[in-house]
Amino acid sequence: MIVNSAYRSPGHNRRVGGAKHSKHLEGTAFDISMANHHPAVFEKAARAEGFLGFGTYPRSGFMHVDLGPSRRWGEPFPARAIPFVQDQPPAREHLADSRTMKGSGAAGLATVGAAGIEIAEDTLGDAQSAIQPMIPHLDTLRWAFIGLALAGIGLTVWARLDDWNRGRR
């Protein structure tokens, strides 16, 4: 949507030739370009939201909409040869299927796993003589979890950048 005008200061309102008691001075009016909107559909939607004042300016390509008393002025917009297509919101992926969530979930799980190994290593350090042969394997396992966490973080960053490049987010 292109809003051509909304709130106007008294000086600006005079410079643009606005009405002396314009609703723009109160901040309860706006003018919107009709280049990409069907005027009748837009007016219906605006009325549903509580707007009551409508002025049409087809030669300038905009509609005035305000919260003032119910009134209408101006010439109607000419019929368009090509009907407008209803705006469709872009399809959003389900959060559970998001690569970002999967990557951050893997990073979180790996972080918890690495912390668990750290706690196990501290606990088992007391019984070190009996479990001495396991210590090197715990170190290897901890580094494997840290590597998995870094891979998950990398996947998360890559997925966000890829989604951003594709215009999904």
N, C-alpha and C positions, 0 to 999 in steps of 0.2 A: 504494500500500500504506500502511496505517496501522499503525505499530508502536506498540502501547500501552505496552510496557515492554521494556527491554533490561537493561543493567547496573544493579544496585541496590547502594547502600551498605548496610551491615548495619543502620543505623538506619532507613533507608527500607524495607528488606525487613521489619523487625519491624512498622513502622507499617501496611504494606499486608497483613499477615498471611501473608507468604511462608514457605515451608518453611525450617527451620533450616539445612539444607545445600543451599539452592536453587542451581541452576546460574546464576541471575541474579547471584549474589554473585561468581562467577568471570568473568562477562561472556561466558558461552558459551550463553546462552539469550535468547529474545525471545518476546513475546506479540504476535500479529498479529490485527487485526480481520478477521473473515470476512464482513463485510457485502458486499464486492465480489468475493469469491473463492469458488470451489467448494472446500470443504474437502478432498475426496478428491484433486482435481487438484493443489492446493497441497501436500498431504502427499507425494504422489508426487514432485513436483519437489524438495521439501526433502530427501527420502530420497536422491534422485539426487545431491545435493550433499554428502551425508555426515551429515545430521542423523539422530539415532536416537531421541530422546525426544520423545513427542507426548502432550500433554494437551488434551482438548477440553472447552470450556465453552460449550455452545450457548445457555444462558440469558443469558450475558453477551456472547455473540457473538464470542468470540475463541478462538484456538488457541495453546497453548504449544509451542514448538519448541526443542530443545536438542541439544548435542553429547555428552550423557552416554551412559550405557549404553542399549542398546535396550530400550525399555519404552513402554507406552501406558496411559493412564487417562482417565476421564471418559466421558460419554455421547456417542453419535454425534450429529452434526448431523442434523436432520430433512431429509427429501428436499424439494427445492424444486420448486414447480410450474412455474417458468419456468427452463429450462436457461440456463447462462451462455454467452455468446458468447465464442469464443476471442479474446484480445487480438491485434489486428493492428497491427504497427508502422506509423506513417505512411509513405506513399510518399515517398521522397526523390528529389529531382531529381539527374540526373547532373551531376557537377561541370563537365563540358565545356559543358553547356547552361545553366549558371548565369548569370543576368544580372549577378551580382556579379563573376564571373570575366571576363565579356566587358567590363564597364565598367573593371575594374582593368587588364585587358590593353590596352585602348585607351589608358588613361592612361599605362601603362608604355611602350608603343610611341611615343606622342607625346612623352614625356619624352626617350626616346633620340633621337628625330628632332630635337627642339629642341637637344639637346646636340650632335648631329652638325652641325647648321647653325652652331652657335657655333664648332665646330672648323673648319669649312669657311671661315667668315668670317675667323677669325684667320689661317688659312693663305693665303687669297686676299688678305688685307690687304697682304701683302708684294708681291704683284703688282698692287697697287691701280690703278696707272695704266692697265694693259692691260685690267683687268676692272672699272673704275670704274662702268660702266653697270649691272652686275649687283648691286651692293651694296644698293641700295634694295629690290630684289626679294628678296634674302636676308633682309632685315629683315622684310619682309611675310610671307615663308614661315615664319620663326621664330615670329612672333606667331600665325600660323595653327596651328602645332604646339602652341604654348602654349594657345591656345583649345581645341584638340582635347583636350589633357591635362586642362584644367579641366572640359570637358564629360564626359570619362570618369570623373573623380572625382565629379562631380555625379551621374552615372548610377549609380555604385557606391553612393554614400550613399543615393540614392533607392531602389535595389533592396533594400538591406539593411533600410531602414525599412519598405518595402512588405512584404517577406517577414516581418518581425517582426510587423507589424500583422495579417497573415493567419495568423500562428501557425505558419509553416513552419520557423522556426529559433528 
